[in-house]
Amino acid sequence: MNAPPRLTAGCTAATQSPAGASQRYCYQPIEEAEQRTAALAEECALAVAYNGLNQAVMMLSPADLEDFVVGFTLANGFIDSLADIYDIRLQGSGNARRAEVEISSRTFWRLKRQRRQLPGNSSCGLCGVEALEQALPRLPVMPPAALPPAHWLQDLRQRIGEFQPLGRDCGAMHAALFMDASGTLRLGREDIGRHNALDKLIGAMTRAGYTADGGLAIVTSRCSLELVHKVQRAGIPTLVSLSSPTGLAAQWAQRHNLNLIHLPQHSPPRVYSPAALMKTAPDA
């Protein structure tokens, strides 16, 4: 058996993307001697503390961190609006970061009463939830909203590519996008974690002052209940997923008037909510 290749000095991390979200690393094809490079997504641990109280440690891509903090705080119901955040201080570098968030006294005391530990990772958004009521929260029913015109979704998979520079560069990335009430794609955020990408999008929308009314959230990832919760809390009336929703996500969306649309790769869009029936289809 041939000896493994020895990487030359300076081969690893030859070039770096903005904010360090990806870097190029050397690799060697298994039956070839020549080394090549490929971009790999980077990740870091971000500890989030509110008024000095540690709340969560999330593994995420080290880009758009302020957007993430705002979106994470809003989408988890820790605050009611951006006005409840007084200051965000980002500290650290490399693979260990910290966000010190100052929030209003009213929301901080509410957070302390509802406090839960959220040791985050890139695959599960409910890790550490201590009460079933927090996994299935009581959220208000949304006002009914019209479905988007079909032409808004035409060629959407191709059009969102310009909002996925990291995905094109290195893969291993989820994306979340916002389409406004005129059918125009306005914002996109990427992350190694699907929940994180949506949190970043919600934070970016809030900080930029975009109105959610009549708009669409678009996610490239699997559509589970937690993503529905985040979109619902953000007040976005329609969620479009490039991957199938879970049954529970579809049920929840129907009960709460959230428009839920799956955009298959080779089939017309499928509207799961609203729908005339929510019963499971009988076996053929």
URMO-V688585 format. One record per backbone hydrogen bond with DSSP energy under -1.0 kcal/mol. CO is the residue of the C=O (numbers start at 1). NH is the residue of the N-H. E is the energy in kcal/mol with one decimal. If there is no record, write none. Layout:
co=CO nh=NH e=E
co=CO nh=NH e=E
//
This chain:
co=8 nh=11 e=-1.9
co=15 nh=24 e=-2.0
co=17 nh=20 e=-2.2
co=18 nh=21 e=-1.2
co=21 nh=42 e=-2.8
co=22 nh=17 e=-2.9
co=23 nh=40 e=-3.0
co=24 nh=13 e=-1.2
co=24 nh=14 e=-1.4
co=25 nh=38 e=-2.4
co=27 nh=36 e=-3.0
co=29 nh=32 e=-2.0
co=36 nh=27 e=-2.8
co=38 nh=25 e=-3.0
co=40 nh=23 e=-2.0
co=44 nh=60 e=-2.4
co=45 nh=97 e=-3.1
co=46 nh=58 e=-2.6
co=47 nh=99 e=-3.3
co=48 nh=55 e=-2.7
co=48 nh=56 e=-1.6
co=49 nh=101 e=-3.1
co=50 nh=53 e=-2.2
co=53 nh=50 e=-2.6
co=55 nh=118 e=-1.1
co=56 nh=48 e=-3.1
co=57 nh=120 e=-2.1
co=58 nh=46 e=-2.9
co=60 nh=44 e=-2.8
co=61 nh=63 e=-2.0
co=64 nh=68 e=-2.0
co=65 nh=69 e=-2.6
co=66 nh=70 e=-2.3
co=67 nh=71 e=-2.8
co=68 nh=72 e=-3.6
co=69 nh=73 e=-2.1
co=70 nh=74 e=-2.3
co=71 nh=75 e=-3.4
co=72 nh=76 e=-1.3
co=73 nh=78 e=-1.8
co=74 nh=77 e=-1.8
co=81 nh=84 e=-1.8
co=82 nh=85 e=-1.9
co=84 nh=104 e=-1.8
co=87 nh=102 e=-2.8
co=89 nh=100 e=-2.9
co=91 nh=98 e=-2.2
co=93 nh=96 e=-1.5
co=95 nh=45 e=-2.1
co=97 nh=47 e=-2.1
co=98 nh=91 e=-3.1
co=99 nh=49 e=-2.7
co=100 nh=89 e=-2.4
co=101 nh=51 e=-3.0
co=102 nh=86 e=-3.1
co=102 nh=87 e=-1.4
co=104 nh=108 e=-2.3
co=105 nh=109 e=-2.4
co=106 nh=110 e=-1.6
co=107 nh=111 e=-2.4
co=108 nh=112 e=-2.3
co=109 nh=113 e=-1.7
co=110 nh=114 e=-1.9
co=118 nh=120 e=-1.5
co=126 nh=129 e=-2.0
co=131 nh=134 e=-1.3
co=131 nh=135 e=-1.1
co=132 nh=136 e=-2.1
co=137 nh=139 e=-1.1
co=149 nh=152 e=-1.6
co=150 nh=153 e=-1.3
co=153 nh=156 e=-1.7
co=155 nh=159 e=-2.1
co=156 nh=160 e=-2.1
co=158 nh=161 e=-1.1
co=160 nh=163 e=-1.7
co=161 nh=164 e=-1.8
co=164 nh=168 e=-2.0
co=165 nh=169 e=-1.7
co=166 nh=170 e=-3.1
co=174 nh=191 e=-2.1
co=175 nh=220 e=-2.1
co=176 nh=189 e=-2.5
co=177 nh=218 e=-2.6
co=178 nh=186 e=-3.0
co=178 nh=187 e=-1.3
co=179 nh=216 e=-2.8
co=180 nh=183 e=-2.2
co=184 nh=180 e=-2.5
co=187 nh=178 e=-2.1
co=189 nh=176 e=-2.3
co=191 nh=174 e=-3.3
co=193 nh=197 e=-2.3
co=194 nh=198 e=-1.6
co=195 nh=199 e=-2.5
co=196 nh=200 e=-2.8
co=197 nh=201 e=-2.0
co=198 nh=202 e=-2.6
co=199 nh=203 e=-2.6
co=200 nh=204 e=-2.7
co=201 nh=205 e=-2.8
co=202 nh=206 e=-2.3
co=203 nh=207 e=-2.6
co=204 nh=208 e=-2.0
co=205 nh=210 e=-2.1
co=212 nh=215 e=-2.5
co=216 nh=179 e=-2.5
co=217 nh=240 e=-3.2
co=218 nh=177 e=-2.7
co=219 nh=242 e=-2.3
co=223 nh=246 e=-1.9
co=224 nh=228 e=-1.4
co=225 nh=229 e=-2.4
co=226 nh=230 e=-2.0
co=227 nh=231 e=-2.2
co=228 nh=232 e=-2.5
co=229 nh=233 e=-2.7
co=230 nh=234 e=-1.8
co=231 nh=236 e=-1.9
co=232 nh=235 e=-1.2
co=237 nh=259 e=-2.5
co=238 nh=217 e=-2.6
co=239 nh=261 e=-2.6
co=240 nh=219 e=-2.6
co=241 nh=263 e=-2.9
co=244 nh=223 e=-1.3
co=246 nh=250 e=-2.0
co=247 nh=251 e=-2.4
co=248 nh=252 e=-2.7
co=249 nh=253 e=-2.4
co=250 nh=254 e=-2.1
co=251 nh=255 e=-2.3
co=252 nh=256 e=-1.6
co=253 nh=258 e=-2.2
co=254 nh=257 e=-1.1
co=256 nh=142 e=-2.2
co=259 nh=239 e=-3.0
co=260 nh=272 e=-2.6
co=260 nh=273 e=-1.4
co=261 nh=241 e=-2.7
co=262 nh=270 e=-3.1
co=270 nh=262 e=-2.9
co=273 nh=260 e=-2.3
//
